[in-house]
Amino acid sequence: MEQRTCNIIMCCKGHCKLPDAGEASMEAIAAYMSKECLCPKEDYKGSLMESILREALFDYIANADKPDFELRQLLQQYISREPTLSERICTMFQLTRVRNDDGSYANGFSEQLLVQSEIDIGKETVNES
């Protein structure tokens, strides 16, 4: 799994502590991508956000232990409304298992990825001028 995919999943799981991350997954991903690519947070919406999430989805599925289960989560039918593809991917990532019951890593996650993710999104940055 690529580091960016891990970081996006952790954003969806509510682990992003960057300034302006907000409460929603999409806001957290926008804050992370803004920091990562040095572009305004406001640029990360619509088709750009969907493209980023789709690439993360492809990478995640390529490493998932049970890709059929993950795809079922993604394509689940909703009774009250039909979420966008971006919203579906974020929901699937929120439910993604990082560890197995025995404590071993699942779905392509590793200690190295999670440690780096904590550095990338887990701490608020302070401008040191």
PyMOL commands that place a pseudoatom at each C-alpha (Angstrom):
pseudoatom trace, name=CA, resn=MET, resi=1, chain=A, elem=C, hetatm=0, pos=[0.000, 0.000, 0.000]
pseudoatom trace, name=CA, resn=GLU, resi=2, chain=A, elem=C, hetatm=0, pos=[1.239, 3.472, -0.804]
pseudoatom trace, name=CA, resn=GLN, resi=3, chain=A, elem=C, hetatm=0, pos=[1.731, 5.961, 2.028]
pseudoatom trace, name=CA, resn=ARG, resi=4, chain=A, elem=C, hetatm=0, pos=[-0.799, 8.366, 0.519]
pseudoatom trace, name=CA, resn=THR, resi=5, chain=A, elem=C, hetatm=0, pos=[-3.473, 5.655, 0.538]
pseudoatom trace, name=CA, resn=CYS, resi=6, chain=A, elem=C, hetatm=0, pos=[-2.753, 4.879, 4.182]
pseudoatom trace, name=CA, resn=ASN, resi=7, chain=A, elem=C, hetatm=0, pos=[-2.947, 8.570, 5.077]
pseudoatom trace, name=CA, resn=ILE, resi=8, chain=A, elem=C, hetatm=0, pos=[-6.255, 9.023, 3.236]
pseudoatom trace, name=CA, resn=ILE, resi=9, chain=A, elem=C, hetatm=0, pos=[-7.722, 6.015, 5.040]
pseudoatom trace, name=CA, resn=MET, resi=10, chain=A, elem=C, hetatm=0, pos=[-6.525, 7.384, 8.384]
pseudoatom trace, name=CA, resn=CYS, resi=11, chain=A, elem=C, hetatm=0, pos=[-8.142, 10.732, 7.502]
pseudoatom trace, name=CA, resn=CYS, resi=12, chain=A, elem=C, hetatm=0, pos=[-11.414, 8.893, 6.877]
pseudoatom trace, name=CA, resn=LYS, resi=13, chain=A, elem=C, hetatm=0, pos=[-11.046, 7.131, 10.223]
pseudoatom trace, name=CA, resn=GLY, resi=14, chain=A, elem=C, hetatm=0, pos=[-10.801, 10.494, 12.011]
pseudoatom trace, name=CA, resn=HIS, resi=15, chain=A, elem=C, hetatm=0, pos=[-7.065, 10.508, 12.780]
pseudoatom trace, name=CA, resn=CYS, resi=16, chain=A, elem=C, hetatm=0, pos=[-6.195, 13.739, 10.951]
pseudoatom trace, name=CA, resn=LYS, resi=17, chain=A, elem=C, hetatm=0, pos=[-5.081, 16.440, 13.392]
pseudoatom trace, name=CA, resn=LEU, resi=18, chain=A, elem=C, hetatm=0, pos=[-3.960, 18.997, 10.828]
pseudoatom trace, name=CA, resn=PRO, resi=19, chain=A, elem=C, hetatm=0, pos=[-5.258, 22.566, 11.054]
pseudoatom trace, name=CA, resn=ASP, resi=20, chain=A, elem=C, hetatm=0, pos=[-8.585, 23.015, 9.244]
pseudoatom trace, name=CA, resn=ALA, resi=21, chain=A, elem=C, hetatm=0, pos=[-9.105, 19.238, 9.049]
pseudoatom trace, name=CA, resn=GLY, resi=22, chain=A, elem=C, hetatm=0, pos=[-12.677, 19.580, 10.261]
pseudoatom trace, name=CA, resn=GLU, resi=23, chain=A, elem=C, hetatm=0, pos=[-14.878, 16.686, 11.309]
pseudoatom trace, name=CA, resn=ALA, resi=24, chain=A, elem=C, hetatm=0, pos=[-15.858, 15.269, 7.909]
pseudoatom trace, name=CA, resn=SER, resi=25, chain=A, elem=C, hetatm=0, pos=[-13.663, 12.810, 6.015]
pseudoatom trace, name=CA, resn=MET, resi=26, chain=A, elem=C, hetatm=0, pos=[-13.589, 14.979, 2.890]
pseudoatom trace, name=CA, resn=GLU, resi=27, chain=A, elem=C, hetatm=0, pos=[-12.419, 18.014, 4.875]
pseudoatom trace, name=CA, resn=ALA, resi=28, chain=A, elem=C, hetatm=0, pos=[-9.650, 15.984, 6.516]
pseudoatom trace, name=CA, resn=ILE, resi=29, chain=A, elem=C, hetatm=0, pos=[-8.505, 14.596, 3.160]
pseudoatom trace, name=CA, resn=ALA, resi=30, chain=A, elem=C, hetatm=0, pos=[-8.531, 18.107, 1.669]
pseudoatom trace, name=CA, resn=ALA, resi=31, chain=A, elem=C, hetatm=0, pos=[-6.402, 19.397, 4.583]
pseudoatom trace, name=CA, resn=TYR, resi=32, chain=A, elem=C, hetatm=0, pos=[-3.949, 16.504, 4.143]
pseudoatom trace, name=CA, resn=MET, resi=33, chain=A, elem=C, hetatm=0, pos=[-3.711, 16.900, 0.350]
pseudoatom trace, name=CA, resn=SER, resi=34, chain=A, elem=C, hetatm=0, pos=[-3.290, 20.661, 0.729]
pseudoatom trace, name=CA, resn=LYS, resi=35, chain=A, elem=C, hetatm=0, pos=[-0.331, 20.102, 3.053]
pseudoatom trace, name=CA, resn=GLU, resi=36, chain=A, elem=C, hetatm=0, pos=[1.085, 17.298, 0.899]
pseudoatom trace, name=CA, resn=CYS, resi=37, chain=A, elem=C, hetatm=0, pos=[0.870, 19.125, -2.441]
pseudoatom trace, name=CA, resn=LEU, resi=38, chain=A, elem=C, hetatm=0, pos=[1.118, 22.745, -1.247]
pseudoatom trace, name=CA, resn=CYS, resi=39, chain=A, elem=C, hetatm=0, pos=[-2.165, 23.705, -2.924]
pseudoatom trace, name=CA, resn=PRO, resi=40, chain=A, elem=C, hetatm=0, pos=[-5.139, 25.524, -1.393]
pseudoatom trace, name=CA, resn=LYS, resi=41, chain=A, elem=C, hetatm=0, pos=[-7.498, 23.264, 0.547]
pseudoatom trace, name=CA, resn=GLU, resi=42, chain=A, elem=C, hetatm=0, pos=[-10.402, 24.708, -1.441]
pseudoatom trace, name=CA, resn=ASP, resi=43, chain=A, elem=C, hetatm=0, pos=[-9.042, 23.068, -4.627]
pseudoatom trace, name=CA, resn=TYR, resi=44, chain=A, elem=C, hetatm=0, pos=[-9.806, 19.592, -3.269]
pseudoatom trace, name=CA, resn=LYS, resi=45, chain=A, elem=C, hetatm=0, pos=[-13.432, 18.981, -4.174]
pseudoatom trace, name=CA, resn=GLY, resi=46, chain=A, elem=C, hetatm=0, pos=[-15.558, 17.571, -6.971]
pseudoatom trace, name=CA, resn=SER, resi=47, chain=A, elem=C, hetatm=0, pos=[-13.844, 15.588, -9.691]
pseudoatom trace, name=CA, resn=LEU, resi=48, chain=A, elem=C, hetatm=0, pos=[-10.339, 16.190, -8.283]
pseudoatom trace, name=CA, resn=MET, resi=49, chain=A, elem=C, hetatm=0, pos=[-11.321, 14.717, -4.913]
pseudoatom trace, name=CA, resn=GLU, resi=50, chain=A, elem=C, hetatm=0, pos=[-13.085, 11.812, -6.604]
pseudoatom trace, name=CA, resn=SER, resi=51, chain=A, elem=C, hetatm=0, pos=[-9.995, 11.113, -8.708]
pseudoatom trace, name=CA, resn=ILE, resi=52, chain=A, elem=C, hetatm=0, pos=[-7.763, 11.099, -5.600]
pseudoatom trace, name=CA, resn=LEU, resi=53, chain=A, elem=C, hetatm=0, pos=[-10.149, 8.790, -3.752]
pseudoatom trace, name=CA, resn=ARG, resi=54, chain=A, elem=C, hetatm=0, pos=[-10.493, 6.484, -6.750]
pseudoatom trace, name=CA, resn=GLU, resi=55, chain=A, elem=C, hetatm=0, pos=[-6.699, 6.083, -6.971]
pseudoatom trace, name=CA, resn=ALA, resi=56, chain=A, elem=C, hetatm=0, pos=[-6.545, 5.354, -3.238]
pseudoatom trace, name=CA, resn=LEU, resi=57, chain=A, elem=C, hetatm=0, pos=[-9.333, 2.799, -3.707]
pseudoatom trace, name=CA, resn=PHE, resi=58, chain=A, elem=C, hetatm=0, pos=[-7.441, 1.022, -6.509]
pseudoatom trace, name=CA, resn=ASP, resi=59, chain=A, elem=C, hetatm=0, pos=[-4.294, 0.855, -4.379]
pseudoatom trace, name=CA, resn=TYR, resi=60, chain=A, elem=C, hetatm=0, pos=[-6.228, -0.346, -1.342]
pseudoatom trace, name=CA, resn=ILE, resi=61, chain=A, elem=C, hetatm=0, pos=[-8.110, -3.075, -3.262]
pseudoatom trace, name=CA, resn=ALA, resi=62, chain=A, elem=C, hetatm=0, pos=[-4.815, -4.309, -4.753]
pseudoatom trace, name=CA, resn=ASN, resi=63, chain=A, elem=C, hetatm=0, pos=[-3.574, -4.924, -1.188]
pseudoatom trace, name=CA, resn=ALA, resi=64, chain=A, elem=C, hetatm=0, pos=[-6.785, -5.933, 0.606]
pseudoatom trace, name=CA, resn=ASP, resi=65, chain=A, elem=C, hetatm=0, pos=[-6.948, -9.345, 2.255]
pseudoatom trace, name=CA, resn=LYS, resi=66, chain=A, elem=C, hetatm=0, pos=[-10.547, -9.857, 1.084]
pseudoatom trace, name=CA, resn=PRO, resi=67, chain=A, elem=C, hetatm=0, pos=[-11.184, -7.521, -1.865]
pseudoatom trace, name=CA, resn=ASP, resi=68, chain=A, elem=C, hetatm=0, pos=[-14.619, -9.070, -2.493]
pseudoatom trace, name=CA, resn=PHE, resi=69, chain=A, elem=C, hetatm=0, pos=[-15.772, -8.015, 0.996]
pseudoatom trace, name=CA, resn=GLU, resi=70, chain=A, elem=C, hetatm=0, pos=[-14.395, -4.501, 0.472]
pseudoatom trace, name=CA, resn=LEU, resi=71, chain=A, elem=C, hetatm=0, pos=[-16.189, -4.149, -2.875]
pseudoatom trace, name=CA, resn=ARG, resi=72, chain=A, elem=C, hetatm=0, pos=[-19.441, -5.256, -1.255]
pseudoatom trace, name=CA, resn=GLN, resi=73, chain=A, elem=C, hetatm=0, pos=[-18.976, -2.480, 1.314]
pseudoatom trace, name=CA, resn=LEU, resi=74, chain=A, elem=C, hetatm=0, pos=[-18.414, 0.016, -1.503]
pseudoatom trace, name=CA, resn=LEU, resi=75, chain=A, elem=C, hetatm=0, pos=[-21.402, -1.083, -3.588]
pseudoatom trace, name=CA, resn=GLN, resi=76, chain=A, elem=C, hetatm=0, pos=[-23.837, -1.540, -0.716]
pseudoatom trace, name=CA, resn=GLN, resi=77, chain=A, elem=C, hetatm=0, pos=[-27.359, -0.343, -1.450]
pseudoatom trace, name=CA, resn=TYR, resi=78, chain=A, elem=C, hetatm=0, pos=[-28.679, 2.594, 0.553]
pseudoatom trace, name=CA, resn=ILE, resi=79, chain=A, elem=C, hetatm=0, pos=[-32.355, 2.988, 1.405]
pseudoatom trace, name=CA, resn=SER, resi=80, chain=A, elem=C, hetatm=0, pos=[-32.727, 6.721, 2.003]
pseudoatom trace, name=CA, resn=ARG, resi=81, chain=A, elem=C, hetatm=0, pos=[-30.318, 8.261, -0.528]
pseudoatom trace, name=CA, resn=GLU, resi=82, chain=A, elem=C, hetatm=0, pos=[-27.593, 7.405, -2.991]
pseudoatom trace, name=CA, resn=PRO, resi=83, chain=A, elem=C, hetatm=0, pos=[-24.199, 8.710, -1.844]
pseudoatom trace, name=CA, resn=THR, resi=84, chain=A, elem=C, hetatm=0, pos=[-21.624, 9.893, -4.339]
pseudoatom trace, name=CA, resn=LEU, resi=85, chain=A, elem=C, hetatm=0, pos=[-18.705, 7.636, -5.238]
pseudoatom trace, name=CA, resn=SER, resi=86, chain=A, elem=C, hetatm=0, pos=[-16.450, 9.809, -3.056]
pseudoatom trace, name=CA, resn=GLU, resi=87, chain=A, elem=C, hetatm=0, pos=[-18.793, 9.414, -0.082]
pseudoatom trace, name=CA, resn=ARG, resi=88, chain=A, elem=C, hetatm=0, pos=[-18.972, 5.647, -0.647]
pseudoatom trace, name=CA, resn=ILE, resi=89, chain=A, elem=C, hetatm=0, pos=[-15.173, 5.340, -0.737]
pseudoatom trace, name=CA, resn=CYS, resi=90, chain=A, elem=C, hetatm=0, pos=[-14.844, 7.394, 2.469]
pseudoatom trace, name=CA, resn=THR, resi=91, chain=A, elem=C, hetatm=0, pos=[-17.418, 5.187, 4.214]
pseudoatom trace, name=CA, resn=MET, resi=92, chain=A, elem=C, hetatm=0, pos=[-15.633, 2.043, 3.055]
pseudoatom trace, name=CA, resn=PHE, resi=93, chain=A, elem=C, hetatm=0, pos=[-12.309, 3.440, 4.304]
pseudoatom trace, name=CA, resn=GLN, resi=94, chain=A, elem=C, hetatm=0, pos=[-13.905, 4.306, 7.678]
pseudoatom trace, name=CA, resn=LEU, resi=95, chain=A, elem=C, hetatm=0, pos=[-14.847, 0.631, 8.060]
pseudoatom trace, name=CA, resn=THR, resi=96, chain=A, elem=C, hetatm=0, pos=[-11.524, -0.745, 6.823]
pseudoatom trace, name=CA, resn=ARG, resi=97, chain=A, elem=C, hetatm=0, pos=[-9.785, -3.095, 9.199]
pseudoatom trace, name=CA, resn=VAL, resi=98, chain=A, elem=C, hetatm=0, pos=[-6.180, -2.164, 10.001]
pseudoatom trace, name=CA, resn=ARG, resi=99, chain=A, elem=C, hetatm=0, pos=[-5.416, -5.102, 12.309]
pseudoatom trace, name=CA, resn=ASN, resi=100, chain=A, elem=C, hetatm=0, pos=[-6.587, -8.673, 12.608]
pseudoatom trace, name=CA, resn=ASP, resi=101, chain=A, elem=C, hetatm=0, pos=[-7.936, -10.130, 15.856]
pseudoatom trace, name=CA, resn=ASP, resi=102, chain=A, elem=C, hetatm=0, pos=[-4.473, -11.495, 16.675]
pseudoatom trace, name=CA, resn=GLY, resi=103, chain=A, elem=C, hetatm=0, pos=[-2.923, -8.003, 16.401]
pseudoatom trace, name=CA, resn=SER, resi=104, chain=A, elem=C, hetatm=0, pos=[-1.197, -8.590, 13.064]
pseudoatom trace, name=CA, resn=TYR, resi=105, chain=A, elem=C, hetatm=0, pos=[-1.667, -6.007, 10.337]
pseudoatom trace, name=CA, resn=ALA, resi=106, chain=A, elem=C, hetatm=0, pos=[-4.416, -6.487, 7.742]
pseudoatom trace, name=CA, resn=ASN, resi=107, chain=A, elem=C, hetatm=0, pos=[-5.168, -5.204, 4.252]
pseudoatom trace, name=CA, resn=GLY, resi=108, chain=A, elem=C, hetatm=0, pos=[-1.665, -3.999, 3.401]
pseudoatom trace, name=CA, resn=PHE, resi=109, chain=A, elem=C, hetatm=0, pos=[-1.136, -1.889, 6.529]
pseudoatom trace, name=CA, resn=SER, resi=110, chain=A, elem=C, hetatm=0, pos=[2.199, -2.040, 8.353]
pseudoatom trace, name=CA, resn=GLU, resi=111, chain=A, elem=C, hetatm=0, pos=[3.888, -0.485, 11.355]
pseudoatom trace, name=CA, resn=GLN, resi=112, chain=A, elem=C, hetatm=0, pos=[6.007, 1.647, 9.022]
pseudoatom trace, name=CA, resn=LEU, resi=113, chain=A, elem=C, hetatm=0, pos=[2.948, 3.029, 7.182]
pseudoatom trace, name=CA, resn=LEU, resi=114, chain=A, elem=C, hetatm=0, pos=[1.128, 3.889, 10.401]
pseudoatom trace, name=CA, resn=VAL, resi=115, chain=A, elem=C, hetatm=0, pos=[4.147, 5.545, 12.012]
pseudoatom trace, name=CA, resn=GLN, resi=116, chain=A, elem=C, hetatm=0, pos=[4.640, 7.697, 8.922]
pseudoatom trace, name=CA, resn=SER, resi=117, chain=A, elem=C, hetatm=0, pos=[0.918, 8.457, 8.828]
pseudoatom trace, name=CA, resn=GLU, resi=118, chain=A, elem=C, hetatm=0, pos=[1.108, 9.771, 12.396]
pseudoatom trace, name=CA, resn=ILE, resi=119, chain=A, elem=C, hetatm=0, pos=[3.899, 12.091, 11.255]
pseudoatom trace, name=CA, resn=ASP, resi=120, chain=A, elem=C, hetatm=0, pos=[2.006, 13.178, 8.116]
pseudoatom trace, name=CA, resn=ILE, resi=121, chain=A, elem=C, hetatm=0, pos=[-1.472, 13.755, 9.567]
pseudoatom trace, name=CA, resn=GLY, resi=122, chain=A, elem=C, hetatm=0, pos=[-1.412, 13.038, 13.271]
pseudoatom trace, name=CA, resn=LYS, resi=123, chain=A, elem=C, hetatm=0, pos=[0.145, 16.141, 14.647]
pseudoatom trace, name=CA, resn=GLU, resi=124, chain=A, elem=C, hetatm=0, pos=[-0.712, 19.766, 14.212]
pseudoatom trace, name=CA, resn=THR, resi=125, chain=A, elem=C, hetatm=0, pos=[2.036, 21.691, 12.517]
pseudoatom trace, name=CA, resn=VAL, resi=126, chain=A, elem=C, hetatm=0, pos=[3.357, 24.926, 14.012]
pseudoatom trace, name=CA, resn=ASN, resi=127, chain=A, elem=C, hetatm=0, pos=[4.987, 27.586, 11.876]
pseudoatom trace, name=CA, resn=GLU, resi=128, chain=A, elem=C, hetatm=0, pos=[8.490, 28.160, 13.155]
pseudoatom trace, name=CA, resn=SER, resi=129, chain=A, elem=C, hetatm=0, pos=[9.512, 31.543, 11.810]
for i in range(1, 129): cmd.bond("trace and resi %d" % i, "trace and resi %d" % (i + 1))
show_as sticks, trace
zoom trace
